[in-house]
Amino acid sequence: MLHDMRSAIPVIIVGIILWTIALVIAIIANALAKVILTCVLGITLGFIGITYTKRRAKREGN
């Protein structure tokens, strides 16, 4: 199960990268504030997901 949890981290990182690209495009395109906020929240939730995944993998490994 430890390997399954660790394999989710690259997927989360790809998501963070995509949200970051979307944020840059939204800022350049002068998008609405809610679009920019959605991108920021996507990035934030990605980092929370990485932290949660690492913590859960460590807990299940013990």
N, C-alpha and C positions, 0 to 999 in steps of 0.2 A: 504494500500500500504506500510505502514511503516513496517509491519511484513514481507512482501515479501522481502524487501530490507535487513532486518536484517538476514533473513534466508539464504542469499547468503554468509554471512561471514564464516560460518563453511565450506562451499564448497571451498572457497578461501584458508582457512587455510589448508585444506587437500591438495590442490594443492601446497602450499608452502612447506609443509612437504615432499611431493613426489619429488619436484624439489630438495630439500635439500638432500634427500637420493640419488637421481641420481647424484648430485654433488659430494658427498662423494665417490660413486662408480666410477665415472669418474676420480677423483683424484687418487684413489687407483689403477685403471687400467691404469694409465698414458695415458689418452685419449688426443686427439687433443685439441688444444686451443679453437677451435670453439665449441666443445662439452661442454667444461667447461664454456665458455662464454654464451652459450645457457641456461645452468642451472642457472647461476647467473642472467641472464636477466629474466628468469621465476620467480625466487624468488623476484626480484625487482618489476616486474609487479604485482606480488601477493600483495605485500605491498602497492603499489599504488592503486590497486583495493580495498583493505580494506579501505584505506583512502577515496577514492572516494565514496564507498558505504555508509560509515558512514555519510559523508558530505551530500550526496544526501538524505539519509533517514531523517536527521535532517532538511534539507531545506523543504522537502515535509511534514514533521510533523507540521511545523509552518503555 
